[in-house]
Amino acid sequence: MNSLISYALAVMGSAMGADLVREGKPLSRIGHPADLRPFEMQAVRELVDTVEKMTGVRLEANPVPDGGEETWMGEEHKAGRLPILIGRSAENAVASEWKETGNVRGAFVLKAGSEGVWIAGLEEGVYYGVLELLEQAGCRWFMPGPLGEVIPRLSTLTVRAQTTLQKPSFPSRWFQMPDRDWQMRVRCGGDVFAGAHGMIAPPVKVNTGTGALEPPEHAEYYALVKGKRTSRQHCVSNPNLIEYMANAIIEKRRKGEGPVIGCGPNDGGGFCECPNCQALDAGDFDPFSNERSVTDRYIWFYNRVLEKVLPEFPDTKLAFYIYHTYMRPPLREKPHPHIQGALAPIGLDRVHGFSNPVAPEKSYARWLFQEWGKIMPELYDRGYWSNLACPGFTFIIIHRLRDEIPACYDLGVKGWRVETFPNYGPQFPSMYVAAKLMWNHRENVEALLEDCFEKFFGPAAVPMGSYIRLMDAALRDADHCTGSSWDMPWFYPAPLRAQAKALLEAGRSQAKGQGIYEERVAVIAESFEMTEAFIAMLEARVRNDFPAAKDHLERCDALAEKLMAISPVPMLSAGRHSTYVNYMRRFFRPATEQGFRRVTGGNELIAAAEDEWEFQIDPLRVGEDIGLWRAGVTGGNWQRIKTSSSSWSNQGLRYYKGLAWYRQTLTVPGRFIGRRIFLWCGGVDETAKVWINGQVAGISPGAAFYPFEMEVTGLVREGPNRIVFCVANLVVNELGTGGIVAPVLLYAPGDPEAKPENVRDLKPTFP
């Protein structure tokens, strides 16, 4: 057997099985071990509670003496009841069948016939066996909460005669989202990958006066960067750090922790530059982070730590994220078999599957899994099934999941701990499909979808199913992958949005007055309407129509608040970690709201830049020396590039790190000469230096994506004015953006005392 065995056989008596409840009367009773273990207790509770929801009948559950199962069953038969044995109480009856499961955690046997029902499983497997019985009766948990639950109302509940054996394709199956109860109901489980950011080292703090690490005797454990010890990363070549970490792990093991210990570099950069650490590197370069690969040094370090730990605790394993500049496989060091890794390709395309022809970088992602799988016996996926830095707009990736999950099985991946967000409305039914494929990588996705549409949408199944397929195909076929919401207008152009709206309107019409079906359709429709309002906001900003952009933003907010307010489970992530609140605040809201204020309330728009600028990159950083800022420059092979309506990634500059120059001419009417004039920019990624007519206007304060402005009264003249930006994009950026990312305009402030508004009080610097 490979990943899943599921077959049904008539085992005894009638081929129709037996009734648990008939015409509202109980015909069965549950028997379980007297000393219930947690998963057995969960299985019994689920069966009792869900059968009651379905039929109104609450089945009795009684302890069965160990070894007394046959006696108990005989007594139940005499009383005219069908015995249901759960957990260890069922193990003897299914012992021969259990051999077929291979003792895999999560595996179960469900055996049923006219003589009884037996459900046994390893760990949570017993709970999954109960879920299988309930799913056969029509129950579904498509997403968390009452909206996602389908419990049929029955007067008679029959279990068919069968012997069903199942085991999971992957030993570990988890989303990184908060609702663990729902994850269990869709058969997520197994051990959670224990990797983490952060090494085990003596704590230090930074002296704010001197910048030195304290206490100083521990400074040598930390990274040397530009001649100074910093707390960002560690000096892994230091033998004292190896000794310290090994001893710390041994102490953890003696206290009962482990056997898997999570450790890894801190999130971000700042890797040690000392000669000994650099000598451990193998000379590889990571083109996606634009830095040297440090994988070999860390594998070397983990191998040395394990050498000291394994003599006392030979089952110890170390787990880390394969991430950032340690994402590429090592060239020289071979990982010890007790090192576990979870690949976290944060900067790679999150939209498409491995084999999608419009996504060449996904073949690189597949290569990473392939190469790490050759040298690491326990490789996991710590990837991303969410749209990076997205507030929570429509993002249906069924196409990607049905491509990648089976491929990862073939590549030997052991499990999943993927990053997702609880944006259940906008991404429905992606996570449900993912869970089913993690359990059985051979799942028939088409049959799964048809079942989902029918049971979830009821009378609106046809138009709503068509809508979901349309939006899924839109991402599948889109030649964009920046990983964030800048691509929304490109994913969903106006003609496609019109199709989507027609399908949603049909769905609303067919579900009207149909109770929960109407509510479910509304959630999906309002998620799309929120997405459409966001796209309209971006398009209005491109036209420099900030009053319209603000109206669309308010519409977007109202829909988001409605989705976040759904109880007991919000359909858009809410609270302190709300993707909508946090990412709108960081990336999109400031430019819209500040832009609106710049053209209203007594302020007056003078001139607005077009969305398309003249452009050229400057990888050697010679542009300022050769005078690309000069007002009269006309040569230099300048190209054309869009700014606020598209990203660098979509325009051929994926992964470019360096300087880039923008220029455009804005015309200032004579009536503004003599008045104060401000230049306002809705945001750049990351830092900009600005010239007007060959004179330096200023440097942005350094907060990427956030608006900034500067007074340019003395630099502007009547008629044409040459505006030049030099933008530095140097830091690892998973968004695929870069350069100018929002509108640019000149305006006259209405307040004579107005001061330029910047995000932070920082000393302006520029590379």
C-alpha positions, 0 to 999 in steps of 0.5 A, spaced: 500 500 500 502 506 498 499 512 501 491 510 502 487 504 502 480 505 502 476 499 500 469 496 502 467 489 503 461 486 505 463 482 512 457 479 514 449 479 514 446 484 510 450 487 504 446 494 506 450 494 513 446 496 519 442 502 522 444 506 528 438 510 528 431 508 525 425 513 525 428 517 530 430 511 535 436 509 537 438 502 535 446 502 537 450 503 543 457 505 543 463 501 547 469 504 549 475 503 553 474 504 561 481 509 561 479 513 555 485 516 551 485 523 548 483 521 541 479 516 543 475 521 548 475 525 542 472 520 537 466 518 542 464 525 543 464 526 535 460 520 534 455 522 539 454 529 538 454 529 530 449 523 530 445 527 535 445 533 530 443 529 524 438 525 528 436 528 534 438 521 538 443 521 543 447 515 543 449 512 549 457 510 550 459 506 556 466 503 558 467 496 556 472 492 561 478 490 557 478 483 554 470 483 555 468 486 548 465 479 546 461 479 552 459 486 552 457 485 544 453 479 546 449 483 551 448 488 546 445 483 541 440 480 546 438 487 547 437 488 540 442 493 539 448 494 534 454 494 538 459 500 536 466 499 539 471 504 539 479 505 540 482 499 543 476 496 545 475 494 537 483 492 536 482 485 537 476 484 532 480 488 527 487 485 528 488 482 521 485 488 517 490 492 522 496 489 519 494 492 512 495 499 515 503 498 517 502 502 523 502 509 521 500 514 525 493 516 523 491 510 520 485 507 521 480 501 520 472 502 520 469 495 519 461 494 519 456 489 518 450 487 521 453 484 527 456 491 529 461 496 528 468 497 530 473 503 529 480 502 531 486 507 529 493 509 531 493 515 535 488 520 532 487 515 527 481 512 531 478 519 530 479 519 523 475 513 523 469 516 526 470 522 521 470 517 515 463 514 518 460 521 518 462 523 512 459 517 509 453 519 512 453 526 508 457 530 513 462 535 511 466 540 514 468 545 508 471 550 513 471 552 520 464 554 524 457 553 522 457 556 515 462 551 513 459 545 517 454 540 513 450 536 517 444 532 514 438 531 517 436 524 518 431 520 521 434 513 520 442 513 520 445 507 516 452 504 516 454 500 510 457 493 510 464 495 509 472 494 511 475 500 510 482 501 511 486 508 510 492 511 512 495 518 510 499 520 504 504 524 509 506 523 516 505 530 518 499 535 515 498 542 518 496 549 516 499 555 520 492 557 522 489 558 528 483 553 528 486 546 530 479 543 531 477 544 523 484 542 521 483 535 525 476 534 522 479 535 515 484 530 517 490 534 519 495 531 524 501 528 525 507 531 529 508 538 527 514 540 524 519 543 530 523 547 526 524 554 528 528 561 528 533 562 533 539 559 535 540 556 542 546 561 545 547 565 551 542 572 551 545 578 550 543 585 549 545 591 545 548 597 549 544 603 546 550 608 548 556 604 545 552 599 540 556 593 544 553 587 546 553 585 553 555 581 557 562 582 553 564 575 554 558 572 550 559 577 544 564 572 541 558 567 540 554 573 535 556 575 528 561 579 526 558 584 521 562 590 518 568 589 524 562 589 529 559 584 533 551 584 532 546 580 535 542 579 529 545 572 527 551 568 530 558 566 529 557 558 528 564 557 527 566 559 534 567 552 538 565 555 544 558 556 541 558 549 538 559 547 545 554 551 549 548 549 544 550 542 545 550 542 552 543 546 552 540 541 548 543 535 552 539 539 558 533 539 554 533 532 553 535 530 560 528 534 562 524 530 557 524 535 551 525 533 544 527 528 541 526 534 535 529 540 537 528 546 533 533 551 531 535 555 526 538 562 524 534 568 526 529 571 521 533 576 516 540 577 514 546 579 518 550 573 517 557 573 520 563 575 516 569 573 520 574 569 516 572 562 519 565 563 518 566 565 511 571 559 510 565 554 511 561 557 505 562 553 499 562 559 494 555 558 492 551 564 490 543 565 491 540 569 486 533 570 489 536 573 495 542 576 491 547 574 497 552 568 498 549 562 500 550 560 507 547 553 507 554 549 508 556 553 514 550 551 518 550 544 516 557 544 518 555 547 525 549 542 526 553 536 524 558 538 530 553 539 535 550 533 533 556 529 534 556 532 541 549 530 543 548 523 540 552 519 544 548 521 550 541 522 546 542 518 540 535 519 538 536 527 538 534 531 531 535 538 529 530 541 525 530 548 521 527 552 516 531 551 509 530 559 508 533 565 505 540 565 504 540 558 506 535 555 501 540 552 496 542 545 498 549 545 501 555 543 496 560 541 500 557 539 507 552 533 507 547 533 513 547 528 518 541 524 517 538 526 524 537 533 521 530 535 519 529 541 514 522 544 512 523 548 505 520 555 506 521 558 499 518 565 501 521 569 495 518 564 489 512 564 486 506 563 490 500 563 485 502 557 480 504 549 481 510 546 479 509 544 472 505 550 470 508 553 463 507 560 465 511 559 472 519 558 470 521 559 477 517 554 480 521 549 476 526 551 480 522 550 487 521 543 484 529 542 483 530 545 491 525 539 493 528 534 489 536 536 491 534 537 498 530 530 498 536 526 496 541 528 502 535 529 507 531 523 509 526 528 513 524 533 508 518 538 510 514 543 506 514 550 510 511 553 504 506 558 503 499 557 500 497 564 501 498 571 497 504 574 500 502 581 504 495 580 501 490 583 505 485 578 504 483 578 497 480 573 492 485 567 492 483 560 489 489 556 488 486 549 487 490 548 480 496 549 484 495 544 490 493 539 485 499 540 482 504 540 487 502 536 493 502 529 489 509 532 486 511 533 493 509 526 495 513 523 489 519 527 491 519 524 498 516 530 502 514 527 509 509 533 511 507 540 511 507 546 516 504 551 511 503 558 512 496 560 511 491 565 513 484 564 516 481 568 510 476 563 509 471 566 504 476 569 499 480 563 498 474 558 499 475 552 497 483 551 497 484 549 504 479 544 504 482 541 497 489 542 500 487 538 506 484 532 502 490 532 498 495 532 504 491 526 507 490 522 500 495 525 494 491 521 489 484 524 491 480 525 485 479 533 485 474 533 480 469 529 484 471 532 491 469 539 488 463 537 485 461 534 492 463 541 495 459 545 490 453 541 491 453 540 499 456 547 500 451 551 495 445 547 494 441 550 489 446 555 487 451 549 486 452 550 478 453 558 478 457 558 484 461 552 482 463 555 475 465 562 479 470 558 483 473 554 477 473 561 473 477 565 479 482 558 479 483 558 472 484 566 472 490 565 477 493 559 473 493 562 467 496 569 469 503 571 467 504 574 474 506 572 480 509 578 485 506 575 490 501 580 493 495 585 491 499 589 486 497 583 481 490 583 483 488 588 476 492 583 472 489 577 475 482 579 474 481 584 468 475 587 467 472 582 462 473 577 467 470 581 473 464 581 469 463 574 468 464 573 475 459 578 477 454 575 473 455 568 476 455 571 483 448 574 481 445 568 479 448 564 485 445 569 489 438 569 486 438 561 486 440 561 493 435 567 495 431 565 501 434 558 502 437 559 509 444 557 510 446 557 502 444 564 502 449 566 507 454 562 504 453 565 497 453 572 500 460 570 504 463 568 497 460 574 493 462 579 498 469 577 498 469 578 491 466 585 491 471 587 496 477 584 491 473 588 486 473 595 490 480 594 491 482 593 484 477 600 483 481 603 488 488 602 485 485 604 478 482 610 480 489 612 483 492 610 477 488 616 474 490 620 480 482 620 482 483 620 489 476 622 491 474 616 487 479 612 490 477 614 497 470 612 496 472 605 493 477 604 499 471 605 504 467 600 500 472 595 501 473 597 508 465 596 509 465 589 506 472 587 510 468 589 516 462 585 515 466 579 513 470 580 519 464 581 524 461 574 522 460 570 528 463 565 531 468 564 526 470 570 521 470 569 514 476 574 513 482 574 519 480 579 524 483 581 531 490 583 532 493 579 526 488 581 521 491 581 514 486 586 512 487 591 517 495 590 518 497 589 510 492 595 508 495 599 513 502 598 511 501 598 503 495 601 501 491 605 505 496 611 507 497 612 499 490 613 498 488 617 504 494 621 504 493 622 496 486 624 498 488 629 503 493 632 498 487 634 493 482 636 498 481 641 504 484 647 501 490 643 498 490 644 490 493 639 485 498 642 480 500 636 476 500 629 477 505 624 474 503 619 469 503 612 471 508 610 465 515 613 466 522 613 463 526 608 466 533 605 466 536 600 471 543 602 474 546 596 477 553 599 477 551 605 481 554 610 476 548 614 474 549 620 479 556 620 477 554 621 469 548 626 471 542 622 469 539 627 474 540 633 469 534 636 467 537 636 460 539 629 459 535 626 453 540 620 451 542 613 455 537 608 452 531 610 457 525 605 457 518 605 459 515 602 465 509 603 469 509 604 477 503 604 481 499 599 476 504 594 476 511 591 479 518 590 477 516 583 477 511 583 471 516 588 467 522 583 467 525 585 473 524 579 478 529 579 483 533 585 481 537 588 486 540 595 485 539 602 483 533 604 478 532 611 475 525 614 473 524 621 470 518 624 467 516 632 465 510 635 469 507 642 467 506 647 472 501 653 470 503 660 471 498 661 477 502 657 482 508 660 481 509 664 488 505 659 492 508 654 496 509 647 492 510 640 495 512 634 491 508 628 494 509 621 493 505 615 495 511 610 496 517 607 493 520 600 495 525 602 498 528 609 498 529 614 493 533 621 492 529 626 488 531 631 483 527 637 480 530 641 474 537 638 476 537 640 483 536 635 489 529 636 492 531 631 498 531 623 500 525 619 502 525 618 510 526 610 508 520 607 510 518 602 504 511 603 501 509 609 505 508 616 502 513 622 503 513 629 501 518 635 500 517 642 499 520 644 492 517 651 492 524 654 490 525 648 485 519 649 480 518 653 475 512 655 470 512 650 464 515 644 464 519 641 470 523 635 469 522 630 475 527 625 476 527 619 482 533 614 483 530 609 487 534 604 491 532 597 492 537 593 495 534 588 501 531 582 500 524 583 498 519 577 497 514 581 494 517 582 487 516 589 487 521 595 487 522 602 485 516 607 485 509 603 487 504 609 488 502 616 484 507 622 484 504 629 484 505 636 485 500 640 489 499 647 493 498 646 500 492 650 503 495 651 509 500 657 509 504 653 515 504 646 512 510 642 513 512 636 509 509 629 512 514 623 513 513 617 516 518 617 521 523 622 524 529 619 520 536 622 518 535 621 510 541 617 507 541 614 500 546 608 498 
